Amino acid sequence: MLLLLPAALAVAAAWPGCEPSWDPAGGCPRPSATDSATCVDLQLRTCSDAAYNRTAFPTPLAHRSREAVEASPEYVLLSVLHHLLEGQCNPDLRLLGCAVLAPRCEGGRAPRPCRRVCEALREACLPAFDAIDMAWPYFLHCARYFGDEEEGCYDPLERLRGERGGLDEGEAPPSGLPPSFVDFSHHSYAQMARVLRRTAARCPHVARTYSIGRSFEGRELLVIEFSGRPGQHELMEPEVKLIGNIHGNEVAGRELLIYLAQYLCAEYLLGSARVQRLLNTTRIHLLPSLNPDGYEVAAAEGAGYNGWTSGRQNAQNLDLNRNFPDLTSEFYRLVSARGTRTDHLAIPPHYWWGKVAPETKAVMKWMRTAPFVLSASLHGGDLVVSYPFDFSRPPHEEKMFSPTPDEKMFKLLARAYADAHPMMMDKSENRCGGNFLKRGSVINGADWYSFTGGMSDFNYLHSNCFEVTVELGCVKFPPAEALYGLWQHNKEPLLRFVEMAHRGIKGVVMDKFGKPVKNARISVKGIRHDITAAPDGDYWRLLPPGTHIVIAQAPGYAKVIKRVTIPARLRRAGRVDFILQPLGTGPTKVLQGPRRGRPGTRDPPGGAGPHPAPEEPGQEPRRRPPGAGGKPWWWSYFTALSQHKPRWLLKY
């Protein structure tokens, strides 16, 4: 005890407004609930979604006005916490901090938030702080600023839990079926819609259904989404879409996505660590049938149908995978011109002069609603994974190897699916799709056969999204008895493919005030294809292992350049943030590699002074001994945003 006492006194002295008087709570007398307080309107933007709208001054931290709170480093921390912790524990921690910085006031009394809520959140979120080498904030000290039920405390997260919803413990799914039940059969349109909606009802806290439009005959193009917060894009969470049945007579993908939806929900409820981690870190959109009208035509032929034309097109007799804008020809025209951008190409006006299917329009509109990173289109008729480009350079339009600037990454994506598929790796003579065996069941699309107007080429050249095409088997409309085996062959490949959204790097692009810079460009030297940041400033760049020079730039800002090393063993995206300075400060070069998983094991923000030598992702963050003089990468957030330096966040 005598050895610990000086350390405890030192911590207490570091807390603002805290005199080091030793007590059982750990250093400072605890403030009690205010029995008499003057309530005023809560006008703090960072706390605008709190469960109450009245607060009182002075606060437990001795702030006597709204202006004093807004100028404090504690308030700055709450405003950037979602960036620092990569969206983890958000908005829970922010609302917990608001309960201290802007205490709830009702009826002339300011009750304290409950200690049990603080302790539970601290246990869950402390590893995220440790990962970025940050101390637990002093004003979230559970014994000092939080109270017990006996004194009438309140739960500051109660409304948040209500909004998230979810099944109560032990509650059965609405249908009464066990959560692991999957019906391996063909589904009519009505049955498909019913299964998707029932699945979302079973897992309302992680799933929802929505429509991206209607087919030519008026059927809804129904999507089921899985995410930690359905309906919302979460900071740093990659978005993935899987699309089936683009050709109405190719039904394997349609059924697989219906099964996948039920599997994800069931495994989440059963506590699968893999599925829970996947849904908590990835936003997954499943569109089982892009061509429900064509499916009805094909299904009328009966189970076991293996025709190659009937039902392939939509009700307008359009092949949906030939109906997208031809941006590949424009790419070939531009690529020879030095300094010309060949990404995010605009749709040419003459495209709209032709016949554009409503299903095609729905997909293009859908792509504008979310920052998709990765996509797969599921087909039938062979057993292979193909990747862009699907259209070869004219005049060699029939068949020619036609790589994109991201050839290496596309091959990795295709291999992730094919290598996990037992039949694609099968070397027996009666294997379906034997022509692709020597290629490892992976091929460049145009090297197989060339066509224009494909969805994969359009995704790559019009947006940030990398899409591959998966041919699931030689039978386009397999009989019902083959569906279970088909699921067993494709379950693991589907999961591994979705997990590939976490390869490469990700981060946030912001200005020196911590505001996101949307549509900032992320370039990689040697790869002539830029991606853009989302409205929240977050970005994802799929990259193969190796060392890359990454540049962030935006109009009105100086470039920031970083060297990034991605080792082959890395299984999650390293974080590389960029802070852009206004023009006039010159380009900033930072030679530093991302690190694994947490913001604290990443690059320091660009332009923040001298930096240590590069580290590879996966290494533990280097700890700075006392007196070493270095500061964690996040320190520049506070030097830029507040005149007060929160040394209480430092671990030494």
CORHUKA-V289535 format. One record per residue. N is the residue number from 1. RES is the residue in one letter. PHI is phi in degrees with one decimal (* if undefined). OMEGA is omega in whole degrees, 0 to 359 (* if undefined). D_LAST is the distance of its C-alpha to the last C-alpha in whole Angstrom. Layout:
BEGIN
((N:RES:PHI:OMEGA:D_LAST) (N:RES:PHI:OMEGA:D_LAST))
END
This chain:
BEGIN
((1:M:*:181:20) (2:L:-65.9:179:20) (3:L:-72.9:183:17) (4:L:-82.6:187:15) (5:L:-58.3:180:16) (6:P:-60.0:179:14) (7:A:-65.4:179:11) (8:A:-63.7:179:13) (9:L:-65.1:180:14) (10:A:-66.0:178:11) (11:V:-64.4:181:10) (12:A:-61.5:181:14) (13:A:-66.6:181:14) (14:A:-78.5:180:11) (15:W:-78.7:178:14) (16:P:-59.9:176:17) (17:G:72.1:186:20) (18:C:-119.1:176:18) (19:E:-90.8:186:20) (20:P:-74.7:173:18) (21:S:-106.7:187:21) (22:W:-68.7:173:21) (23:D:-150.1:184:23) (24:P:-60.5:181:23) (25:A:-72.2:176:22) (26:G:120.5:170:18) (27:G:140.7:185:18) (28:C:-136.0:175:20) (29:P:-61.5:182:24) (30:R:-84.2:175:24) (31:P:-70.9:179:27) (32:S:-97.8:178:30) (33:A:-60.9:181:32) (34:T:-78.9:181:34) (35:D:-75.7:180:38) (36:S:-134.0:183:39) (37:A:-139.4:175:37) (38:T:-97.0:184:39) (39:C:-82.4:176:39) (40:V:-132.6:180:38) (41:D:-65.9:177:38) (42:L:-81.9:186:35) (43:Q:-123.3:179:35) (44:L:-88.9:185:31) (45:R:-62.2:182:32) (46:T:-65.9:181:29) (47:C:-110.1:186:30) (48:S:-66.8:180:34) (49:D:-100.4:176:34) (50:A:-64.5:184:33) (51:A:-77.0:180:36) (52:Y:-138.4:183:37) (53:N:-126.8:178:38) (54:R:-130.0:179:37) (55:T:-134.8:183:34) (56:A:-142.9:174:34) (57:F:-124.4:358:32) (58:P:-71.6:179:30) (59:T:-84.2:175:28) (60:P:-58.0:178:25) (61:L:-95.3:176:23) (62:A:70.5:172:25) (63:H:-75.8:186:26) (64:R:-105.9:179:30) (65:S:-158.7:176:31) (66:R:-60.0:181:31) (67:E:-62.6:179:30) (68:A:-65.8:178:27) (69:V:-64.0:184:26) (70:E:-64.4:180:26) (71:A:-87.0:186:25) (72:S:-84.3:176:21) (73:P:-66.5:177:18) (74:E:-62.7:180:19) (75:Y:-69.1:177:22) (76:V:-59.6:179:21) (77:L:-58.1:180:19) (78:L:-61.1:184:22) (79:S:-74.3:182:24) (80:V:-114.1:185:22) (81:L:-60.2:181:20) (82:H:-65.5:174:24) (83:H:-70.3:186:23) (84:L:-63.6:184:19) (85:L:-98.3:176:20) (86:E:57.9:178:23) (87:G:83.3:180:25) (88:Q:-69.0:177:24) (89:C:57.6:180:24) (90:N:-112.5:8:26) (91:P:-94.3:186:28) (92:D:-54.5:182:27) (93:L:-64.2:180:23) (94:R:-63.0:180:24) (95:L:-67.3:177:27) (96:L:-64.9:177:25) (97:G:-65.0:178:23) (98:C:-61.9:180:26) (99:A:-64.5:177:27) (100:V:-96.8:182:25) (101:L:-71.1:179:25) (102:A:-133.5:188:29) (103:P:-60.7:178:30) (104:R:-65.2:180:33) (105:C:-132.6:178:36) (106:E:-150.2:178:40) (107:G:61.1:179:43) (108:G:74.8:180:41) (109:R:-134.7:180:38) (110:A:-117.7:180:34) (111:P:-68.7:180:34) (112:R:-89.4:174:30) (113:P:-69.0:187:29) (114:C:-75.4:181:29) (115:R:-65.6:182:27) (116:R:-61.3:178:28) (117:V:-67.4:178:27) (118:C:-62.6:183:24) (119:E:-65.8:179:23) (120:A:-65.3:181:25) (121:L:-71.6:178:23) (122:R:-62.8:179:20) (123:E:-62.2:182:21) (124:A:-76.6:190:23) (125:C:-105.0:181:20) (126:L:-57.3:177:17) (127:P:-58.8:178:17) (128:A:-66.9:176:18) (129:F:-68.7:178:14) (130:D:-59.3:183:13) (131:A:-64.4:178:15) (132:I:-103.6:175:14) (133:D:60.6:181:10) (134:M:-118.8:177:10) (135:A:-74.2:175:9) (136:W:-63.4:185:12) (137:P:-57.7:184:14) (138:Y:-61.6:184:14) (139:F:-78.3:172:18) (140:L:-106.0:175:19) (141:H:-69.4:192:18) (142:C:-64.3:182:21) (143:A:-77.9:187:22) (144:R:-93.6:189:22) (145:Y:-107.0:183:23) (146:F:-127.8:187:26) (147:G:-118.4:181:29) (148:D:-103.6:177:31) (149:E:-60.1:182:35) (150:E:-61.1:180:36) (151:E:-93.7:176:35) (152:G:82.9:178:36) (153:C:-72.1:179:33) (154:Y:-131.8:180:34) (155:D:-94.5:182:32) (156:P:-71.8:181:31) (157:L:-107.7:186:31) (158:E:-60.4:181:35) (159:R:-67.0:179:37) (160:L:-61.8:178:35) (161:R:-64.0:178:36) (162:G:-64.8:179:39) (163:E:-68.7:181:39) (164:R:-74.1:177:38) (165:G:64.6:178:41) (166:G:119.2:179:41) (167:L:-74.6:173:43) (168:D:-69.1:182:43) (169:E:-59.3:179:43) (170:G:83.7:181:46) (171:E:-72.9:180:47) (172:A:-80.1:174:50) (173:P:-59.5:186:50) (174:P:-54.9:184:53) (175:S:-78.5:185:55) (176:G:86.2:179:55) (177:L:-77.0:175:55) (178:P:-63.2:185:52) (179:P:-63.8:182:49) (180:S:-91.6:185:49) (181:F:-73.0:174:53) (182:V:-132.9:180:54) (183:D:-94.5:182:57) (184:F:-84.6:179:58) (185:S:-145.7:174:61) (186:H:-74.3:182:62) (187:H:-121.5:171:61) (188:S:-67.9:180:63) (189:Y:-59.7:181:62) (190:A:-63.7:179:62) (191:Q:-66.2:179:61) (192:M:-60.3:180:58) (193:A:-61.0:181:57) (194:R:-66.2:180:57) (195:V:-64.5:181:55) (196:L:-64.0:181:52) (197:R:-68.8:178:52) (198:R:-66.0:179:53) (199:T:-63.2:178:49) (200:A:-63.7:178:47) (201:A:-69.5:178:49) (202:R:-70.5:184:48) (203:C:-124.5:186:44) (204:P:-65.7:181:44) (205:H:-78.6:180:40) (206:V:-131.2:185:40) (207:A:-144.0:172:43) (208:R:-157.0:174:45) (209:T:-110.7:175:49) (210:Y:-154.8:181:50) (211:S:-109.9:176:52) (212:I:-98.4:181:52) (213:G:148.8:181:56) (214:R:-131.2:175:59) (215:S:-72.6:181:62) (216:F:-59.9:180:65) (217:E:-91.3:171:67) (218:G:96.2:178:64) (219:R:-79.2:179:62) (220:E:-67.3:173:58) (221:L:-91.2:193:56) (222:L:-90.3:179:54) (223:V:-116.0:168:50) (224:I:-112.4:183:48) (225:E:-110.9:175:44) (226:F:-122.2:182:41) (227:S:-169.0:175:37) (228:G:-63.4:177:35) (229:R:-135.6:184:36) (230:P:-55.2:178:40) (231:G:90.8:182:41) (232:Q:-130.5:170:38) (233:H:-79.9:178:36) (234:E:-99.0:182:32) (235:L:-54.1:175:30) (236:M:70.2:180:29) (237:E:-96.8:181:32) (238:P:-68.0:181:35) (239:E:-109.6:184:38) (240:V:-126.5:175:41) (241:K:-126.3:175:45) (242:L:-122.3:187:47) (243:I:-123.9:178:51) (244:G:-118.4:169:54) (245:N:60.8:175:58) (246:I:-65.2:167:58) (247:H:-102.2:190:61) (248:G:-59.9:182:63) (249:N:-91.8:177:65) (250:E:-107.3:196:62) (251:V:-102.2:184:60) (252:A:-59.6:180:58) (253:G:-63.6:178:55) (254:R:-58.9:182:56) (255:E:-68.4:181:56) (256:L:-60.2:181:53) (257:L:-72.8:173:51) (258:I:-64.4:178:53) (259:Y:-66.8:181:52) (260:L:-60.9:179:48) (261:A:-60.0:180:48) (262:Q:-66.7:179:49) (263:Y:-64.4:181:47) (264:L:-61.3:179:43) (265:C:-64.0:183:44) (266:A:-63.5:182:45) (267:E:-67.3:176:43) (268:Y:-63.6:180:40) (269:L:-66.5:181:42) (270:L:-82.8:174:42) (271:G:88.2:178:38) (272:S:-60.7:182:38) (273:A:-62.8:181:35) (274:R:-65.1:183:36) (275:V:-68.6:179:38) (276:Q:-63.5:177:35) (277:R:-64.2:181:32) (278:L:-63.5:183:35) (279:L:-73.8:179:36) (280:N:-81.9:182:33) (281:T:-122.0:185:31) (282:T:-139.8:173:35) (283:R:-103.3:189:38) (284:I:-112.3:179:41) (285:H:-116.7:180:44) (286:L:-113.2:175:47) (287:L:-113.4:186:51) (288:P:-63.4:184:53) (289:S:-138.8:173:56) (290:L:-83.3:184:57) (291:N:-128.3:181:60) (292:P:-65.9:178:62) (293:D:-67.7:178:65) (294:G:-64.0:179:66) (295:Y:-60.5:181:65) (296:E:-60.6:178:67) (297:V:-66.5:181:70) (298:A:-67.1:182:69) (299:A:-64.7:179:68) (300:A:-64.3:178:72) (301:E:-75.2:177:73) (302:G:98.0:180:72) (303:A:-62.0:181:69) (304:G:88.2:179:69) (305:Y:-60.5:181:70) (306:N:-133.9:180:69) (307:G:-69.5:184:71) (308:W:-111.1:182:69) (309:T:-129.1:187:70) (310:S:-63.7:180:71) (311:G:89.5:180:68) (312:R:-63.1:182:66) (313:Q:-81.5:175:66) (314:N:-82.2:184:65) (315:A:-68.5:175:68) (316:Q:-92.3:184:69) (317:N:64.5:177:70) (318:L:-107.3:173:66) (319:D:-80.7:186:64) (320:L:-63.9:179:61) (321:N:-88.9:170:59) (322:R:-128.7:191:61) (323:N:-105.1:180:61) (324:F:-84.0:180:58) (325:P:-58.9:177:58) (326:D:-82.8:176:58) (327:L:-93.6:182:55) (328:T:-67.9:177:55) (329:S:-62.4:178:58) (330:E:-66.5:176:57) (331:F:-59.4:181:54) (332:Y:-62.7:179:56) (333:R:-71.5:185:58) (334:L:-83.4:191:54) (335:V:-64.2:180:53) (336:S:-79.7:181:55) (337:A:-90.2:183:54) (338:R:-66.4:176:51) (339:G:81.9:180:48) (340:T:-93.0:179:50) (341:R:-71.0:180:47) (342:T:-119.1:178:49) (343:D:-123.1:180:46) (344:H:50.4:182:47) (345:L:-72.9:180:50) (346:A:-76.9:176:52) (347:I:-73.1:182:55) (348:P:-66.0:182:58) (349:P:-57.1:184:61) (350:H:-67.7:179:64) (351:Y:-58.9:184:62) (352:W:-75.7:177:63) (353:W:-74.0:180:66) (354:G:-87.4:181:67) (355:K:-89.6:181:66) (356:V:-112.7:183:63) (357:A:-68.9:176:62) (358:P:-61.9:177:61) (359:E:-65.6:178:59) (360:T:-65.7:178:57) (361:K:-59.6:181:57) (362:A:-63.4:179:55) (363:V:-66.1:181:52) (364:M:-64.5:177:52) (365:K:-67.0:179:51) (366:W:-58.6:181:49) (367:M:-63.0:179:47) (368:R:-85.0:184:46) (369:T:-90.7:183:45) (370:A:-146.3:180:42) (371:P:-81.8:183:39) (372:F:-62.0:180:41) (373:V:-106.3:189:39) (374:L:-142.6:183:41) (375:S:-154.1:172:45) (376:A:-138.9:175:48) (377:S:-109.4:187:52) (378:L:-98.4:183:53) (379:H:-124.8:176:57) (380:G:-147.8:180:60) (381:G:124.6:177:63) (382:D:-158.6:182:61) (383:L:-131.4:185:58) (384:V:-166.8:173:55) (385:V:-113.2:179:52) (386:S:-111.8:183:53) (387:Y:-140.8:184:51) (388:P:-64.6:4:51) (389:F:-83.9:174:53) (390:D:-93.0:182:56) (391:F:-116.1:183:58) (392:S:-86.6:183:59) (393:R:-67.4:176:60) (394:P:-61.5:4:64) (395:P:-88.6:181:66) (396:H:-85.5:191:65) (397:E:-88.9:187:64) (398:E:-78.1:184:66) (399:K:-165.2:180:63) (400:M:-164.6:176:61) (401:F:-57.5:187:57) (402:S:-136.0:184:55) (403:P:-77.5:170:51) (404:T:-85.6:172:49) (405:P:-60.4:179:46) (406:D:-104.4:182:44) (407:E:-53.3:183:46) (408:K:-61.2:181:44) (409:M:-68.5:179:42) (410:F:-63.1:178:45) (411:K:-65.3:176:46) (412:L:-62.6:179:43) (413:L:-63.3:180:43) (414:A:-64.8:181:47) (415:R:-66.1:180:46) (416:A:-57.0:179:43) (417:Y:-76.9:187:46) (418:A:-64.0:183:49) (419:D:-65.7:180:47) (420:A:-91.4:184:47) (421:H:-97.8:186:50) (422:P:-61.6:182:53) (423:M:-77.3:177:56) (424:M:-68.1:178:54) (425:M:-96.5:182:54) (426:D:-70.9:183:57) (427:K:-105.2:180:59) (428:S:-72.7:186:63) (429:E:-68.9:183:66) (430:N:-89.6:179:66) (431:R:-68.9:174:63) (432:C:-67.6:177:63) (433:G:70.5:183:62) (434:G:-62.0:181:62) (435:N:-63.9:185:63) (436:F:-103.1:185:59) (437:L:-61.9:181:58) (438:K:-67.3:179:58) (439:R:-91.5:183:55) (440:G:72.9:180:53) (441:S:62.6:177:54) (442:V:-132.4:182:52) (443:I:-152.1:170:54) (444:N:-67.9:187:54) (445:G:-55.4:182:56) (446:A:-69.9:176:58) (447:D:-76.0:175:59) (448:W:-85.7:170:60) (449:Y:-159.5:188:62) (450:S:-98.9:174:62) (451:F:-151.4:182:62) (452:T:-110.4:178:61) (453:G:82.6:182:59) (454:G:-80.1:183:57) (455:M:-72.0:183:54) (456:S:-66.4:178:51) (457:D:-59.8:181:52) (458:F:-63.7:178:52) (459:N:-55.3:186:48) (460:Y:-69.2:187:47) (461:L:-89.3:182:49) (462:H:-106.2:187:48) (463:S:-144.6:177:45) (464:N:-86.0:195:42) (465:C:-85.5:174:43) (466:F:-99.4:181:44) (467:E:-122.5:173:47) (468:V:-115.5:178:49) (469:T:-113.5:181:52) (470:V:-110.2:173:53) (471:E:-92.1:194:56) (472:L:-90.0:181:56) (473:G:161.9:185:60) (474:C:-77.1:179:63) (475:V:-94.4:185:64) (476:K:-74.5:180:64) (477:F:-125.7:186:65) (478:P:-66.9:176:64) (479:P:-67.5:185:66) (480:A:-59.0:183:64) (481:E:-68.9:179:64) (482:A:-90.7:189:62) (483:L:-70.7:180:59) (484:Y:-63.9:177:57) (485:G:-62.5:178:57) (486:L:-61.3:178:56) (487:W:-64.6:180:53) (488:Q:-61.4:179:52) (489:H:-72.7:189:53) (490:N:-109.5:182:50) (491:K:-59.8:181:48) (492:E:-64.3:176:45) (493:P:-57.6:179:46) (494:L:-64.0:180:45) (495:L:-64.9:180:42) (496:R:-64.7:180:41) (497:F:-65.0:179:42) (498:V:-60.8:179:40) (499:E:-65.1:179:37) (500:M:-67.3:176:38) (501:A:-63.7:182:36) (502:H:-100.6:176:33) (503:R:-98.3:178:33) (504:G:91.1:182:32) (505:I:-133.1:175:30) (506:K:-149.1:179:29) (507:G:173.2:180:27) (508:V:-126.4:174:27) (509:V:-106.3:183:29) (510:M:-142.1:176:28) (511:D:-89.3:186:28) (512:K:-68.9:177:26) (513:F:-95.2:179:26) (514:G:84.1:179:25) (515:K:-85.7:182:29) (516:P:-65.8:175:30) (517:V:-106.9:182:33) (518:K:-75.5:181:36) (519:N:62.9:171:38) (520:A:-61.6:181:36) (521:R:-94.2:174:37) (522:I:-111.7:181:35) (523:S:-111.7:175:37) (524:V:-124.6:182:37) (525:K:-60.2:180:38) (526:G:90.4:177:42) (527:I:-123.0:186:42) (528:R:-83.3:178:44) (529:H:-159.9:180:43) (530:D:-91.3:169:40) (531:I:-119.4:184:39) (532:T:-119.7:179:38) (533:A:-75.5:178:35) (534:A:-75.3:180:36) (535:P:-55.9:178:36) (536:D:-81.5:180:33) (537:G:88.5:181:31) (538:D:-84.5:181:31) (539:Y:-144.1:175:32) (540:W:-137.5:178:33) (541:R:-128.2:176:35) (542:L:-66.7:182:36) (543:L:-143.4:175:36) (544:P:-76.9:177:37) (545:P:-58.1:180:35) (546:G:136.6:178:34) (547:T:-103.1:184:33) (548:H:-129.2:171:34) (549:I:-96.9:186:33) (550:V:-112.1:182:32) (551:I:-121.4:172:33) (552:A:-110.8:181:33) (553:Q:-152.3:178:35) (554:A:-157.0:179:37) (555:P:-56.3:179:39) (556:G:89.3:182:38) (557:Y:-125.7:174:35) (558:A:-77.0:177:34) (559:K:-67.3:170:33) (560:V:-122.5:185:30) (561:I:-118.6:179:30) (562:K:-135.4:172:28) (563:R:-99.4:186:29) (564:V:-121.5:176:28) (565:T:-112.1:181:29) (566:I:-114.8:180:30) (567:P:-74.8:183:31) (568:A:-62.8:184:34) (569:R:-78.6:185:32) (570:L:-67.2:181:30) (571:R:-116.4:173:31) (572:R:-144.5:185:29) (573:A:-66.3:171:29) (574:G:-76.2:182:26) (575:R:-96.0:177:24) (576:V:-133.5:179:25) (577:D:-89.7:176:24) (578:F:-129.7:170:26) (579:I:-111.3:184:26) (580:L:-90.2:178:29) (581:Q:-99.2:178:30) (582:P:-59.0:179:33) (583:L:-56.1:181:36) (584:G:114.5:178:36) (585:T:-92.1:178:32) (586:G:85.0:179:34) (587:P:-66.4:181:33) (588:T:-112.8:178:29) (589:K:-107.9:178:29) (590:V:-129.7:179:26) (591:L:-100.5:186:26) (592:Q:-157.2:179:24) (593:G:-97.9:174:24) (594:P:-70.6:175:24) (595:R:-127.3:193:22) (596:R:-71.9:154:23) (597:G:70.2:188:23) (598:R:-114.6:180:20) (599:P:-58.1:184:19) (600:G:-74.7:178:16) (601:T:-108.9:184:18) (602:R:-122.8:175:20) (603:D:-62.9:165:21) (604:P:-70.8:179:19) (605:P:-60.2:182:21) (606:G:-62.7:175:24) (607:G:72.3:184:24) (608:A:-107.0:175:21) (609:G:87.9:183:21) (610:P:-66.8:184:20) (611:H:-133.3:179:19) (612:P:-71.1:179:19) (613:A:-65.1:183:22) (614:P:-59.8:172:23) (615:E:-123.6:179:22) (616:E:-84.5:173:24) (617:P:-60.1:179:24) (618:G:98.9:177:24) (619:Q:-79.5:173:21) (620:E:-67.8:179:18) (621:P:-61.4:179:15) (622:R:-71.5:178:13) (623:R:-88.0:179:10) (624:R:-96.2:179:8) (625:P:-68.2:178:7) (626:P:-55.0:178:6) (627:G:84.5:182:8) (628:A:-72.0:175:10) (629:G:90.5:180:11) (630:G:-78.5:178:11) (631:K:-124.8:176:10) (632:P:-60.9:184:11) (633:W:-60.2:184:15) (634:W:-80.8:184:15) (635:W:-60.5:182:14) (636:S:-66.9:175:17) (637:Y:-55.1:188:18) (638:F:-83.3:177:17) (639:T:-67.6:179:18) (640:A:-84.3:189:21) (641:L:-105.0:184:22) (642:S:-146.1:177:21) (643:Q:-78.5:179:21) (644:H:-96.0:181:18) (645:K:-94.9:184:14) (646:P:-81.4:181:12) (647:R:-65.9:177:9) (648:W:-69.5:175:9) (649:L:-88.5:180:9) (650:L:-80.1:182:6) (651:K:-88.9:181:4) (652:Y:-140.7:*:0))
END
